Amino acid sequence: MSLFRSEDHVERWLSENGFDRGESMPIDAVLRLARGWYTDPRSATWRPRTRDESQRVLTESGFVGDFWQLP
């Protein structure tokens, strides 16, 4: 993951480093994802998420589209 100040910064970095553009998300969406994704495995009620539950966390955090579809 790389963090950038603006879309212009993204474009400049891509051009300078020769990379193709992937997906970009605003930091508030990444924060929503982190809050939903990371749970405390020490909790007595913790259990691994199913694929569908993980997909729901992505979708509810705003990560939608083909790129974000889990296999």
ROZALUM-16240 format. One record per residue (C-alpha): residue number from 1; residue in one letter; x, y, z. Coordinates in Angstrom, 1 decimal, decimal comma, always signed. Layout:
N
(site NUM; A; (X; Y; Z))
...
//
This chain:
71
(site 1; M; (+0,0; +0,0; +0,0))
(site 2; S; (+1,2; +3,5; -0,9))
(site 3; L; (-0,2; +6,7; +0,5))
(site 4; F; (-0,4; +9,9; -1,6))
(site 5; R; (-1,4; +13,5; -1,0))
(site 6; S; (-3,6; +13,8; -4,1))
(site 7; E; (-4,5; +12,3; -7,5))
(site 8; D; (-1,8; +14,5; -9,0))
(site 9; H; (+0,7; +13,0; -6,7))
(site 10; V; (-0,5; +9,5; -7,7))
(site 11; E; (-0,1; +10,3; -11,4))
(site 12; R; (+3,3; +11,8; -11,0))
(site 13; W; (+4,6; +8,9; -8,9))
(site 14; L; (+3,2; +6,4; -11,4))
(site 15; S; (+4,9; +8,2; -14,3))
(site 16; E; (+8,2; +8,6; -12,5))
(site 17; N; (+8,3; +4,9; -11,5))
(site 18; G; (+6,8; +3,3; -14,6))
(site 19; F; (+3,9; +1,5; -12,8))
(site 20; D; (+0,4; +1,0; -14,2))
(site 21; R; (-2,4; +2,4; -12,1))
(site 22; G; (-4,2; -0,1; -9,8))
(site 23; E; (-7,0; +0,8; -7,4))
(site 24; S; (-6,8; +3,8; -5,2))
(site 25; M; (-9,0; +4,6; -2,2))
(site 26; P; (-9,3; +7,6; +0,1))
(site 27; I; (-7,8; +7,1; +3,5))
(site 28; D; (-11,1; +7,2; +5,3))
(site 29; A; (-12,2; +4,1; +3,3))
(site 30; V; (-9,0; +2,4; +4,3))
(site 31; L; (-9,7; +3,3; +7,9))
(site 32; R; (-13,2; +1,9; +7,6))
(site 33; L; (-11,8; -1,3; +6,2))
(site 34; A; (-9,2; -1,6; +8,9))
(site 35; R; (-11,8; -1,2; +11,7))
(site 36; G; (-14,0; -3,9; +10,2))
(site 37; W; (-11,2; -6,2; +9,1))
(site 38; Y; (-9,0; -6,4; +12,2))
(site 39; T; (-10,6; -7,9; +15,3))
(site 40; D; (-9,1; -9,2; +18,5))
(site 41; P; (-8,2; -12,9; +18,1))
(site 42; R; (-7,9; -13,1; +21,9))
(site 43; S; (-11,6; -12,5; +22,3))
(site 44; A; (-13,6; -15,5; +23,5))
(site 45; T; (-16,0; -15,1; +20,6))
(site 46; W; (-13,4; -14,7; +17,9))
(site 47; R; (-13,5; -17,1; +14,9))
(site 48; P; (-12,1; -16,8; +11,4))
(site 49; R; (-14,4; -15,1; +9,0))
(site 50; T; (-15,9; -17,0; +6,1))
(site 51; R; (-15,2; -15,8; +2,5))
(site 52; D; (-18,7; -14,2; +2,4))
(site 53; E; (-18,2; -12,4; +5,6))
(site 54; S; (-14,8; -11,1; +4,4))
(site 55; Q; (-16,4; -9,9; +1,2))
(site 56; R; (-19,1; -8,1; +3,1))
(site 57; V; (-16,5; -6,2; +5,2))
(site 58; L; (-14,9; -5,1; +1,9))
(site 59; T; (-18,2; -4,1; +0,3))
(site 60; E; (-19,4; -2,2; +3,4))
(site 61; S; (-16,1; -0,3; +3,5))
(site 62; G; (-16,7; +0,9; +0,0))
(site 63; F; (-14,3; -1,6; -1,7))
(site 64; V; (-16,5; -2,6; -4,6))
(site 65; G; (-15,9; -3,8; -8,2))
(site 66; D; (-14,0; -6,7; -9,8))
(site 67; F; (-10,7; -5,8; -8,3))
(site 68; W; (-12,1; -6,3; -4,8))
(site 69; Q; (-13,9; -9,6; -5,4))
(site 70; L; (-12,4; -12,4; -3,3))
(site 71; P; (-11,9; -15,8; -5,0))
//
